[in-house]
Structure formats: C-alpha cells, structure tokens
Amino acid sequence: MRLGIFTAVFGPQTLDEVIVQVQKLGISTVELGTGGYPGDPHCKLSILEDAAARGAFQKKLADNGISISALSCHGNPLHPVKELREKFVSTSRRTILLAEKLGVRTVIDFSGCPGDSDQAKFPNWVTCPWPPDFTELLKWQWEQKALPFWVEQAKFARDHGARIAIEMHPGFLAYSPETLLRLRAAAGDNVGCNFDPSHLFWQGIDPTEAVRSLGSLVYNAAAKDTRINALAKVNGALDDSFTHVGKGDPGWLSLGGPHSLSGWPKDSSWDFVAVGRGHDVSWWAGFLAALEAVDPDMAVNIEHEDTELGQMEGLRYAADTLLQAARRKGQVGD
C-alpha cells in the first residue's frame, strides 16, 4: 500500500514548493490536480502540447523520487450552464490525454449533476423519491443527461488507456455505492471509484463495508476523516447551517496555504477533520486492510480540510495516524 497526498491541499504553492513539503512528510506518491474545481493545479494541462515542458515536468518528479498515482480533474461535466459544462468536459478529456502521455492509468472526476431542465442555471441534486416530481426529475437527469455522457466519456478514456475513478460525493448523481454501480453498469468496466470515506461517514454509510462491497471497483483512495458532532442528534446530517454563515464557500475551493476554510460554520452537525480526529487508529487500520485486500498496491492519498489545524500540522497528524494504522495491520507505507 502506498501512502500519498493530494497536492491540491497546498493551494497556490508552486510545484517546487509542494515537492519540498511532500518530502518533509516522507511521502513519495502524489495525486495531481489538473483543473476543475480545485484552483492552481500543480500539473498544468499546457504540457499536453509541449513535449519539452512535459519531459521537464516528469524529470523533476523522478529526480525527487516522486511518482504519480492519479491525475484528478474534479468538475461537473453535466453542469446545466453550457459554458461551464464545456469547460469541465474539456478539462476532463485533456486530462485523459495527458494521463496517456505520462503513463498514468487513473483519472479522477466527479459524476456531475445537471439542473432540472435544459433551461436550468444551477445543478439540482435529488435525494428522495417523493413528491413524484423528484422521481420524474431524477429519471430525466440519469437517462437524458448522465448515462449518455458517461457512455461516451468512458469510451474516450478506454480508447486512450485510462480508467475513470469517480469520487462518490454528495451534490452529484453518483454519491453512494448504489449510484456508482448504476453509472458503471451503463458506462463500462473502466469506470470505478476514488474512495473518499469522509463523504460517506455523514451519510450514514460504513466506508469499510462499502469498500468490501465495491471490491475491484475501488481504483484509488483518499484519506480524509469526518467528525460527527452532537448537533447531528438534533439537526441530522442534512443540516443547512452552511447556508447562513455568510463567509464564503465552505468547500475545499477555499483551501490554501496556510489552510483556511473560513466559510465553515462553527456549529455544524459534522466537520471534516484530519485523519484520526474523527475515527481512531483502530478504525483506520481496518479500513486500510479492506483497501489492501482489494489491491496491495493501492494509493491512499491524504487530504487536509481540518479548520482547527494548520496545513503541515494537519498533514503530519494524518500521516502519523495512517502509519500507525498500517503498522498495526502489518502494512508498509511508502
């Protein structure tokens, strides 16, 4: 099993600066963003057409003993606004082409979410079957938007030697094992998942059982924890406290160095925390064992979105927890 890091956590820092930080953590595997929602990608898509720049990029990583586990382009390729949709799709396709040139097999993306009509301006995420309008809308979103796109996109990836790892994320159509399996059943056997347990905890899903259920469909994994707070007993997991904070986007777009998620509410039903601050070493040992059973060479990439810890503090905490968990199961991290 390879312990890695998703470099988007370093925000606007340069690739050279990121390499220094990664080496300080004793990590040698990285997941590199190419665009999409994360800003300041550390793998620029411009090197797709520039062989010299691409060679220099590969040499820099190799000279520093760093390998790439995946390229990621987390976006919304089903966005109802044409200009945004086309931008996300272009980034995704160019990432697949770049992965082919770099010899990287796995490309990470979101499934996307359309609106409620062809005239919509915003995505519309449906999570329950009643009133009947919701069921009709969900049927239209899947049959008219999601499945036709992903059948074509998966073929494009297959033609270029790539497999697509969908991150199951609330807000998009594939947010659970069941919805991921629906997407794969239509798109084909080169569609699997980038398994991030943090998004499953607060949905009430047991990530370890979900890994066992999905098996070989797990292509890549993220190491990010979630702490369920006492307020969840009152407001539940679908707490809307995020909507009246008024301090900006609470998502990981706000990540930067030093770490800052200024829009996250102080009183929430759940929080993203460094690995080990939501679930203990014993839990993570079981999770890593489940991943190792799927693929002994699985890359598990740390993400840091803990508002209570600084950037390197949170990353070190996560790395220490994972190394303890790996040792407990007799595993060896990079």
Residue pairs with C-beta under 8 A, 6 or more apart in sequence:
1 288
1 291
1 292
1 296
1 297
1 298
1 300
1 326
1 331
1 332
1 333
2 28
2 29
2 69
2 297
2 298
2 299
2 300
2 333
2 334
3 27
3 29
3 223
3 300
3 302
3 319
3 322
3 323
3 326
3 333
3 334
4 27
4 28
4 29
4 30
4 31
4 69
4 299
4 300
4 301
4 302
4 334
5 22
5 25
5 27
5 29
5 30
5 31
5 301
5 302
5 315
6 30
6 31
6 33
6 72
6 222
6 301
6 302
6 303
7 18
7 22
7 30
7 31
7 32
7 33
7 42
8 33
8 38
8 41
8 42
8 72
8 252
8 255
8 303
9 255
9 259
9 302
9 303
9 304
9 305
9 311
9 315
10 17
10 18
10 21
10 42
10 257
10 311
11 39
11 40
11 255
11 256
11 257
12 39
12 40
12 256
12 257
13 21
13 40
13 257
15 42
15 57
15 60
16 60
18 30
18 42
19 60
19 61
19 64
19 66
21 312
21 315
22 28
22 30
22 66
23 64
23 65
24 312
25 312
25 315
25 316
25 319
26 319
27 302
27 319
27 334
28 65
28 66
28 67
28 334
29 66
29 67
29 68
29 69
29 299
29 301
29 334
30 61
30 66
30 67
30 68
30 69
30 301
31 68
31 69
31 70
31 71
31 72
31 108
31 220
31 299
31 301
32 41
32 42
32 43
32 68
32 70
32 71
32 72
33 41
33 42
33 43
33 71
33 72
33 73
33 74
34 41
34 43
34 44
34 45
34 71
34 72
34 73
34 91
34 94
34 95
34 98
35 41
35 45
35 73
35 75
35 91
35 95
36 72
36 73
36 74
36 75
36 88
36 91
36 92
36 109
36 110
37 74
37 75
37 76
37 251
37 252
37 253
38 72
38 74
38 252
38 253
38 255
39 253
43 57
43 71
43 98
44 53
45 91
45 94
45 95
45 98
46 53
47 53
47 54
47 57
47 98
48 54
48 94
48 97
48 98
48 101
54 101
54 102
58 102
61 67
61 68
68 102
68 104
69 106
69 220
69 299
69 301
70 104
70 106
70 107
70 108
70 165
70 194
70 219
70 220
70 299
70 301
71 95
71 98
71 99
71 102
71 104
71 106
71 107
71 108
72 95
72 107
72 108
72 109
72 194
73 88
73 91
73 92
73 95
73 107
73 108
73 109
74 108
74 109
74 110
74 167
75 87
75 88
75 89
75 91
75 92
75 109
75 110
75 112
76 84
76 85
76 88
76 110
76 112
76 113
76 123
76 172
77 85
77 88
77 89
77 92
77 109
77 110
77 112
77 149
77 153
78 85
78 111
78 112
78 113
78 114
78 123
78 141
78 145
78 146
78 149
78 173
79 85
79 88
79 112
79 113
79 114
79 123
80 114
80 115
80 117
80 118
80 120
80 121
80 122
80 123
81 121
88 112
89 153
92 107
92 109
92 153
93 153
93 156
95 107
96 107
96 156
96 157
96 160
96 162
97 160
98 104
99 105
99 106
99 107
99 160
99 161
99 162
100 160
100 161
100 162
104 162
105 161
105 162
105 163
106 162
106 163
106 164
106 165
106 194
106 219
106 220
107 157
107 162
107 163
107 164
107 165
108 164
108 165
108 166
108 167
108 194
108 220
109 164
109 165
109 166
109 167
110 166
110 167
110 169
110 172
110 174
111 146
111 150
111 166
111 172
111 173
111 174
111 175
111 179
111 180
111 183
112 123
112 146
112 149
112 172
112 173
113 123
113 124
113 125
113 141
113 171
113 172
113 173
114 120
114 123
114 124
114 141
114 145
114 146
115 121
115 122
115 123
115 124
116 124
116 137
123 171
124 137
124 141
125 170
125 171
125 172
125 173
126 134
126 137
126 138
126 141
127 238
128 134
129 135
129 138
141 173
142 173
142 182
146 173
146 183
147 183
147 186
147 187
150 183
150 186
150 187
150 191
151 186
151 187
151 188
153 164
153 187
154 164
154 187
154 188
154 190
154 191
155 188
157 163
157 164
157 190
158 188
158 190
162 190
163 190
163 191
163 192
163 219
164 187
164 190
164 191
164 192
165 192
165 193
165 194
165 219
165 220
166 174
166 180
166 183
166 191
166 192
166 193
166 194
167 193
167 194
167 196
167 199
167 222
168 174
168 175
168 176
168 177
168 179
168 180
168 193
168 195
168 196
168 199
168 200
169 175
169 196
169 199
170 199
170 203
173 179
173 183
174 180
174 182
174 183
175 199
175 203
176 200
176 203
176 205
177 205
177 210
177 213
177 214
180 193
180 214
180 217
181 214
181 217
183 191
184 191
184 192
184 217
192 214
192 216
192 217
192 218
192 219
193 214
193 217
193 218
193 219
193 220
194 219
194 220
194 221
194 222
195 207
195 210
195 211
195 214
195 218
195 220
195 221
195 222
195 291
196 221
196 222
196 224
196 303
197 207
197 222
197 224
197 225
197 226
197 287
198 222
198 224
198 225
198 226
198 272
198 303
198 305
199 226
200 206
200 207
200 210
201 207
201 225
201 226
201 228
201 270
201 278
201 279
202 226
202 228
202 232
202 237
202 269
202 270
203 237
204 237
207 287
208 286
208 287
208 290
211 218
211 287
211 290
211 291
211 294
212 290
212 293
214 294
215 294
216 294
216 295
218 291
218 294
218 295
218 298
220 298
220 299
220 301
221 291
221 298
221 299
221 300
221 301
222 300
222 301
222 302
222 303
223 275
223 284
223 300
223 301
223 302
223 303
223 318
223 322
224 272
224 275
224 302
224 303
224 304
224 305
225 272
225 273
225 274
225 275
225 276
225 277
225 278
225 279
225 318
226 270
226 271
226 272
226 273
226 278
227 270
227 271
227 273
227 277
227 278
228 237
228 269
228 270
228 278
229 268
229 269
229 270
229 271
231 239
231 267
231 268
231 269
232 239
232 269
232 270
235 241
235 269
236 269
237 269
237 270
239 268
239 269
239 270
241 265
241 267
241 268
241 269
242 250
242 263
242 264
242 265
242 268
245 263
245 264
245 265
247 262
247 263
248 254
248 262
248 263
249 263
250 261
250 263
250 264
250 265
251 263
252 261
252 303
252 305
254 260
254 261
254 262
254 263
255 261
255 304
255 305
257 311
258 310
258 311
259 304
259 305
259 306
259 307
259 309
259 310
259 311
259 314
260 307
261 305
261 307
264 271
264 307
271 278
271 306
271 307
272 305
272 306
272 307
273 306
273 308
274 304
274 306
274 309
274 314
274 315
274 317
274 318
274 321
275 284
275 302
275 317
275 318
275 321
275 322
276 284
276 317
276 318
276 320
276 321
277 306
277 317
281 321
281 324
281 325
281 328
282 325
282 328
284 321
284 322
284 325
285 324
285 325
285 326
285 328
285 329
286 329
287 325
288 300
288 322
288 325
288 326
288 329
288 331
289 329
289 331
291 298
291 300
292 298
292 329
292 331
300 322
302 315
302 318
302 319
302 322
304 311
304 314
304 315
304 318
306 314
309 317
322 333
323 333
326 332
326 333
